[in-house]
Amino acid sequence: RKGVMEMEKQNITKKVEEKNELSSKERHNIILKLYKGLTDNLEELNKSKDKKGSNASQIAYKVDRIASGLQVTLDFTNEESKSISENFRELYRHIRFAMKMIYEKQEYVLLDSSREIAKTLYQSWAKIKPSI
């Protein structure tokens, strides 16, 4: 699992490094897709949590990776965006912690709050029109 995580981290880092070459519309769409994946997987996780033999741990791990990818996109170097980046980081940390609770301990106590966060982020981001 550790080798796979390292490869995913390298892939995410490479994509983030390439993000400067993307237009704002392309960056907007990538983040929108990540939020959609986050929301969809959390809904799937919610449906599968009580089923015997479910793949809840795999889904939780996938959600953790998506949230990690979103976390990597935050900009702490720009003073204007630093504060909002810190706030987003806390939201992503909450989701990641909730997923670790699921795939390590099968505890779902933070699933509903994570679902609400993801849904709000997705709906809000979908309303933003990217500048060209």
CNS distance restraints for C-alpha pairs under 8 A (distance, minus, plus):
assign (resid   1 and name CA) (resid   5 and name CA) 6.20 0.50 0.50
assign (resid   2 and name CA) (resid   6 and name CA) 6.21 0.50 0.50
assign (resid   3 and name CA) (resid   7 and name CA) 6.28 0.50 0.50
assign (resid   4 and name CA) (resid   8 and name CA) 6.15 0.50 0.50
assign (resid   5 and name CA) (resid   9 and name CA) 6.06 0.50 0.50
assign (resid   6 and name CA) (resid  10 and name CA) 6.19 0.50 0.50
assign (resid   7 and name CA) (resid  11 and name CA) 6.19 0.50 0.50
assign (resid   8 and name CA) (resid  12 and name CA) 6.11 0.50 0.50
assign (resid   9 and name CA) (resid  13 and name CA) 6.04 0.50 0.50
assign (resid   9 and name CA) (resid  69 and name CA) 7.99 0.50 0.50
assign (resid  10 and name CA) (resid  14 and name CA) 6.06 0.50 0.50
assign (resid  11 and name CA) (resid  15 and name CA) 6.22 0.50 0.50
assign (resid  12 and name CA) (resid  16 and name CA) 6.13 0.50 0.50
assign (resid  12 and name CA) (resid  69 and name CA) 6.10 0.50 0.50
assign (resid  12 and name CA) (resid  72 and name CA) 7.62 0.50 0.50
assign (resid  13 and name CA) (resid  17 and name CA) 6.16 0.50 0.50
assign (resid  13 and name CA) (resid  72 and name CA) 7.38 0.50 0.50
assign (resid  14 and name CA) (resid  18 and name CA) 6.23 0.50 0.50
assign (resid  15 and name CA) (resid  19 and name CA) 6.12 0.50 0.50
assign (resid  16 and name CA) (resid  20 and name CA) 7.66 0.50 0.50
assign (resid  16 and name CA) (resid  72 and name CA) 7.27 0.50 0.50
assign (resid  16 and name CA) (resid  73 and name CA) 6.39 0.50 0.50
assign (resid  18 and name CA) (resid  22 and name CA) 7.12 0.50 0.50
assign (resid  19 and name CA) (resid  27 and name CA) 6.86 0.50 0.50
assign (resid  22 and name CA) (resid  26 and name CA) 5.86 0.50 0.50
assign (resid  22 and name CA) (resid  27 and name CA) 6.25 0.50 0.50
assign (resid  23 and name CA) (resid  27 and name CA) 6.29 0.50 0.50
assign (resid  23 and name CA) (resid 132 and name CA) 6.99 0.50 0.50
assign (resid  24 and name CA) (resid  28 and name CA) 5.96 0.50 0.50
assign (resid  24 and name CA) (resid 130 and name CA) 6.05 0.50 0.50
assign (resid  24 and name CA) (resid 131 and name CA) 6.12 0.50 0.50
assign (resid  24 and name CA) (resid 132 and name CA) 6.02 0.50 0.50
assign (resid  25 and name CA) (resid  29 and name CA) 6.18 0.50 0.50
assign (resid  25 and name CA) (resid 130 and name CA) 5.17 0.50 0.50
assign (resid  25 and name CA) (resid 131 and name CA) 6.64 0.50 0.50
assign (resid  25 and name CA) (resid 132 and name CA) 6.19 0.50 0.50
assign (resid  26 and name CA) (resid  30 and name CA) 6.21 0.50 0.50
assign (resid  27 and name CA) (resid  31 and name CA) 6.31 0.50 0.50
assign (resid  28 and name CA) (resid  32 and name CA) 6.11 0.50 0.50
assign (resid  28 and name CA) (resid 130 and name CA) 6.18 0.50 0.50
assign (resid  29 and name CA) (resid  33 and name CA) 6.14 0.50 0.50
assign (resid  30 and name CA) (resid  34 and name CA) 6.28 0.50 0.50
assign (resid  31 and name CA) (resid  35 and name CA) 6.16 0.50 0.50
assign (resid  31 and name CA) (resid  70 and name CA) 7.38 0.50 0.50
assign (resid  32 and name CA) (resid  36 and name CA) 6.11 0.50 0.50
assign (resid  32 and name CA) (resid 122 and name CA) 6.64 0.50 0.50
assign (resid  32 and name CA) (resid 125 and name CA) 6.43 0.50 0.50
assign (resid  32 and name CA) (resid 126 and name CA) 6.56 0.50 0.50
assign (resid  33 and name CA) (resid  37 and name CA) 6.08 0.50 0.50
assign (resid  34 and name CA) (resid  38 and name CA) 6.07 0.50 0.50
assign (resid  34 and name CA) (resid  66 and name CA) 6.52 0.50 0.50
assign (resid  34 and name CA) (resid  70 and name CA) 7.31 0.50 0.50
assign (resid  35 and name CA) (resid  39 and name CA) 6.10 0.50 0.50
assign (resid  35 and name CA) (resid 118 and name CA) 6.68 0.50 0.50
assign (resid  35 and name CA) (resid 121 and name CA) 6.81 0.50 0.50
assign (resid  35 and name CA) (resid 122 and name CA) 5.04 0.50 0.50
assign (resid  36 and name CA) (resid  40 and name CA) 5.99 0.50 0.50
assign (resid  36 and name CA) (resid 122 and name CA) 6.15 0.50 0.50
assign (resid  37 and name CA) (resid  41 and name CA) 5.90 0.50 0.50
assign (resid  37 and name CA) (resid  63 and name CA) 7.96 0.50 0.50
assign (resid  37 and name CA) (resid  66 and name CA) 7.54 0.50 0.50
assign (resid  38 and name CA) (resid  42 and name CA) 6.13 0.50 0.50
assign (resid  38 and name CA) (resid  63 and name CA) 5.80 0.50 0.50
assign (resid  38 and name CA) (resid  66 and name CA) 6.40 0.50 0.50
assign (resid  38 and name CA) (resid  67 and name CA) 7.30 0.50 0.50
assign (resid  38 and name CA) (resid 118 and name CA) 6.36 0.50 0.50
assign (resid  39 and name CA) (resid  43 and name CA) 6.24 0.50 0.50
assign (resid  39 and name CA) (resid 115 and name CA) 6.64 0.50 0.50
assign (resid  39 and name CA) (resid 118 and name CA) 5.33 0.50 0.50
assign (resid  39 and name CA) (resid 119 and name CA) 5.74 0.50 0.50
assign (resid  39 and name CA) (resid 122 and name CA) 7.22 0.50 0.50
assign (resid  40 and name CA) (resid  44 and name CA) 6.21 0.50 0.50
assign (resid  41 and name CA) (resid  45 and name CA) 5.99 0.50 0.50
assign (resid  41 and name CA) (resid  59 and name CA) 6.48 0.50 0.50
assign (resid  41 and name CA) (resid  60 and name CA) 7.97 0.50 0.50
assign (resid  41 and name CA) (resid  62 and name CA) 7.80 0.50 0.50
assign (resid  41 and name CA) (resid  63 and name CA) 6.46 0.50 0.50
assign (resid  42 and name CA) (resid  46 and name CA) 6.13 0.50 0.50
assign (resid  42 and name CA) (resid  59 and name CA) 7.78 0.50 0.50
assign (resid  42 and name CA) (resid  60 and name CA) 7.69 0.50 0.50
assign (resid  42 and name CA) (resid  63 and name CA) 7.02 0.50 0.50
assign (resid  42 and name CA) (resid 111 and name CA) 7.77 0.50 0.50
assign (resid  42 and name CA) (resid 114 and name CA) 7.74 0.50 0.50
assign (resid  42 and name CA) (resid 115 and name CA) 5.89 0.50 0.50
assign (resid  43 and name CA) (resid  47 and name CA) 6.38 0.50 0.50
assign (resid  43 and name CA) (resid 115 and name CA) 7.08 0.50 0.50
assign (resid  44 and name CA) (resid  48 and name CA) 6.22 0.50 0.50
assign (resid  44 and name CA) (resid  59 and name CA) 7.79 0.50 0.50
assign (resid  45 and name CA) (resid  49 and name CA) 5.94 0.50 0.50
assign (resid  45 and name CA) (resid  56 and name CA) 5.71 0.50 0.50
assign (resid  45 and name CA) (resid  59 and name CA) 6.15 0.50 0.50
assign (resid  45 and name CA) (resid  60 and name CA) 6.96 0.50 0.50
assign (resid  46 and name CA) (resid 111 and name CA) 7.39 0.50 0.50
assign (resid  48 and name CA) (resid  54 and name CA) 5.83 0.50 0.50
assign (resid  48 and name CA) (resid  55 and name CA) 7.31 0.50 0.50
assign (resid  48 and name CA) (resid  56 and name CA) 6.15 0.50 0.50
assign (resid  49 and name CA) (resid  54 and name CA) 7.08 0.50 0.50
assign (resid  49 and name CA) (resid  56 and name CA) 6.03 0.50 0.50
assign (resid  49 and name CA) (resid 108 and name CA) 7.99 0.50 0.50
assign (resid  50 and name CA) (resid  54 and name CA) 7.93 0.50 0.50
assign (resid  55 and name CA) (resid  59 and name CA) 6.36 0.50 0.50
assign (resid  56 and name CA) (resid  60 and name CA) 6.02 0.50 0.50
assign (resid  56 and name CA) (resid 102 and name CA) 7.67 0.50 0.50
assign (resid  56 and name CA) (resid 103 and name CA) 7.32 0.50 0.50
assign (resid  57 and name CA) (resid  61 and name CA) 6.09 0.50 0.50
assign (resid  57 and name CA) (resid 102 and name CA) 6.39 0.50 0.50
assign (resid  57 and name CA) (resid 103 and name CA) 4.31 0.50 0.50
assign (resid  57 and name CA) (resid 104 and name CA) 7.80 0.50 0.50
assign (resid  57 and name CA) (resid 106 and name CA) 7.76 0.50 0.50
assign (resid  58 and name CA) (resid  62 and name CA) 6.22 0.50 0.50
assign (resid  58 and name CA) (resid 103 and name CA) 7.36 0.50 0.50
assign (resid  59 and name CA) (resid  63 and name CA) 6.22 0.50 0.50
assign (resid  60 and name CA) (resid  64 and name CA) 6.16 0.50 0.50
assign (resid  60 and name CA) (resid  99 and name CA) 4.96 0.50 0.50
assign (resid  60 and name CA) (resid 100 and name CA) 7.34 0.50 0.50
assign (resid  60 and name CA) (resid 102 and name CA) 6.49 0.50 0.50
assign (resid  60 and name CA) (resid 103 and name CA) 6.05 0.50 0.50
assign (resid  61 and name CA) (resid  65 and name CA) 6.33 0.50 0.50
assign (resid  61 and name CA) (resid  99 and name CA) 6.59 0.50 0.50
assign (resid  61 and name CA) (resid 100 and name CA) 7.46 0.50 0.50
assign (resid  61 and name CA) (resid 103 and name CA) 6.64 0.50 0.50
assign (resid  62 and name CA) (resid  66 and name CA) 6.33 0.50 0.50
assign (resid  63 and name CA) (resid  67 and name CA) 6.17 0.50 0.50
assign (resid  63 and name CA) (resid  96 and name CA) 7.56 0.50 0.50
assign (resid  63 and name CA) (resid  99 and name CA) 7.00 0.50 0.50
assign (resid  64 and name CA) (resid  68 and name CA) 6.07 0.50 0.50
assign (resid  64 and name CA) (resid  95 and name CA) 7.14 0.50 0.50
assign (resid  64 and name CA) (resid  96 and name CA) 4.94 0.50 0.50
assign (resid  64 and name CA) (resid  99 and name CA) 5.94 0.50 0.50
assign (resid  64 and name CA) (resid 100 and name CA) 7.51 0.50 0.50
assign (resid  65 and name CA) (resid  69 and name CA) 6.16 0.50 0.50
assign (resid  66 and name CA) (resid  70 and name CA) 6.32 0.50 0.50
assign (resid  67 and name CA) (resid  71 and name CA) 6.11 0.50 0.50
assign (resid  67 and name CA) (resid  92 and name CA) 5.58 0.50 0.50
assign (resid  67 and name CA) (resid  93 and name CA) 7.91 0.50 0.50
assign (resid  67 and name CA) (resid  95 and name CA) 7.03 0.50 0.50
assign (resid  67 and name CA) (resid  96 and name CA) 6.46 0.50 0.50
assign (resid  68 and name CA) (resid  72 and name CA) 6.36 0.50 0.50
assign (resid  68 and name CA) (resid  92 and name CA) 7.29 0.50 0.50
assign (resid  68 and name CA) (resid  96 and name CA) 7.47 0.50 0.50
assign (resid  69 and name CA) (resid  73 and name CA) 6.84 0.50 0.50
assign (resid  70 and name CA) (resid  74 and name CA) 7.23 0.50 0.50
assign (resid  70 and name CA) (resid  92 and name CA) 7.55 0.50 0.50
assign (resid  71 and name CA) (resid  88 and name CA) 7.67 0.50 0.50
assign (resid  71 and name CA) (resid  89 and name CA) 6.01 0.50 0.50
assign (resid  71 and name CA) (resid  92 and name CA) 6.42 0.50 0.50
assign (resid  74 and name CA) (resid  85 and name CA) 5.45 0.50 0.50
assign (resid  74 and name CA) (resid  88 and name CA) 7.83 0.50 0.50
assign (resid  74 and name CA) (resid  89 and name CA) 7.56 0.50 0.50
assign (resid  75 and name CA) (resid  81 and name CA) 6.51 0.50 0.50
assign (resid  75 and name CA) (resid  82 and name CA) 6.40 0.50 0.50
assign (resid  75 and name CA) (resid  85 and name CA) 6.16 0.50 0.50
assign (resid  76 and name CA) (resid  81 and name CA) 6.82 0.50 0.50
assign (resid  76 and name CA) (resid  82 and name CA) 4.67 0.50 0.50
assign (resid  76 and name CA) (resid  85 and name CA) 6.42 0.50 0.50
assign (resid  76 and name CA) (resid  86 and name CA) 7.74 0.50 0.50
assign (resid  77 and name CA) (resid  81 and name CA) 7.99 0.50 0.50
assign (resid  77 and name CA) (resid  82 and name CA) 6.76 0.50 0.50
assign (resid  78 and name CA) (resid  82 and name CA) 5.90 0.50 0.50
assign (resid  79 and name CA) (resid  83 and name CA) 7.69 0.50 0.50
assign (resid  81 and name CA) (resid  85 and name CA) 5.99 0.50 0.50
assign (resid  82 and name CA) (resid  86 and name CA) 6.21 0.50 0.50
assign (resid  83 and name CA) (resid  87 and name CA) 6.48 0.50 0.50
assign (resid  84 and name CA) (resid  88 and name CA) 6.21 0.50 0.50
assign (resid  85 and name CA) (resid  89 and name CA) 5.98 0.50 0.50
assign (resid  86 and name CA) (resid  90 and name CA) 6.41 0.50 0.50
assign (resid  87 and name CA) (resid  91 and name CA) 6.57 0.50 0.50
assign (resid  88 and name CA) (resid  92 and name CA) 6.21 0.50 0.50
assign (resid  89 and name CA) (resid  93 and name CA) 6.00 0.50 0.50
assign (resid  90 and name CA) (resid  94 and name CA) 6.15 0.50 0.50
assign (resid  91 and name CA) (resid  95 and name CA) 6.46 0.50 0.50
assign (resid  91 and name CA) (resid 117 and name CA) 7.23 0.50 0.50
assign (resid  92 and name CA) (resid  96 and name CA) 6.08 0.50 0.50
assign (resid  93 and name CA) (resid  97 and name CA) 5.93 0.50 0.50
assign (resid  94 and name CA) (resid  98 and name CA) 6.13 0.50 0.50
assign (resid  94 and name CA) (resid 114 and name CA) 7.11 0.50 0.50
assign (resid  95 and name CA) (resid  99 and name CA) 6.22 0.50 0.50
assign (resid  95 and name CA) (resid 110 and name CA) 7.98 0.50 0.50
assign (resid  95 and name CA) (resid 114 and name CA) 5.23 0.50 0.50
assign (resid  96 and name CA) (resid 100 and name CA) 6.20 0.50 0.50
assign (resid  97 and name CA) (resid 101 and name CA) 6.25 0.50 0.50
assign (resid  98 and name CA) (resid 102 and name CA) 6.48 0.50 0.50
assign (resid  98 and name CA) (resid 108 and name CA) 7.35 0.50 0.50
assign (resid  98 and name CA) (resid 109 and name CA) 7.68 0.50 0.50
assign (resid  98 and name CA) (resid 110 and name CA) 5.22 0.50 0.50
assign (resid  98 and name CA) (resid 111 and name CA) 6.26 0.50 0.50
assign (resid  98 and name CA) (resid 114 and name CA) 7.11 0.50 0.50
assign (resid  99 and name CA) (resid 103 and name CA) 6.21 0.50 0.50
assign (resid  99 and name CA) (resid 111 and name CA) 7.72 0.50 0.50
assign (resid 100 and name CA) (resid 104 and name CA) 5.62 0.50 0.50
assign (resid 100 and name CA) (resid 105 and name CA) 7.65 0.50 0.50
assign (resid 101 and name CA) (resid 105 and name CA) 5.27 0.50 0.50
assign (resid 101 and name CA) (resid 106 and name CA) 6.24 0.50 0.50
assign (resid 101 and name CA) (resid 107 and name CA) 5.40 0.50 0.50
assign (resid 101 and name CA) (resid 108 and name CA) 7.01 0.50 0.50
assign (resid 102 and name CA) (resid 106 and name CA) 4.18 0.50 0.50
assign (resid 102 and name CA) (resid 107 and name CA) 4.94 0.50 0.50
assign (resid 102 and name CA) (resid 108 and name CA) 5.80 0.50 0.50
assign (resid 110 and name CA) (resid 114 and name CA) 6.22 0.50 0.50
assign (resid 111 and name CA) (resid 115 and name CA) 6.13 0.50 0.50
assign (resid 112 and name CA) (resid 116 and name CA) 6.30 0.50 0.50
assign (resid 113 and name CA) (resid 117 and name CA) 6.21 0.50 0.50
assign (resid 114 and name CA) (resid 118 and name CA) 6.13 0.50 0.50
assign (resid 115 and name CA) (resid 119 and name CA) 6.04 0.50 0.50
assign (resid 116 and name CA) (resid 120 and name CA) 6.06 0.50 0.50
assign (resid 117 and name CA) (resid 121 and name CA) 6.13 0.50 0.50
assign (resid 118 and name CA) (resid 122 and name CA) 6.07 0.50 0.50
assign (resid 119 and name CA) (resid 123 and name CA) 6.08 0.50 0.50
assign (resid 120 and name CA) (resid 124 and name CA) 5.92 0.50 0.50
assign (resid 121 and name CA) (resid 125 and name CA) 5.92 0.50 0.50
assign (resid 122 and name CA) (resid 126 and name CA) 6.03 0.50 0.50
assign (resid 123 and name CA) (resid 127 and name CA) 6.60 0.50 0.50
assign (resid 124 and name CA) (resid 128 and name CA) 6.84 0.50 0.50
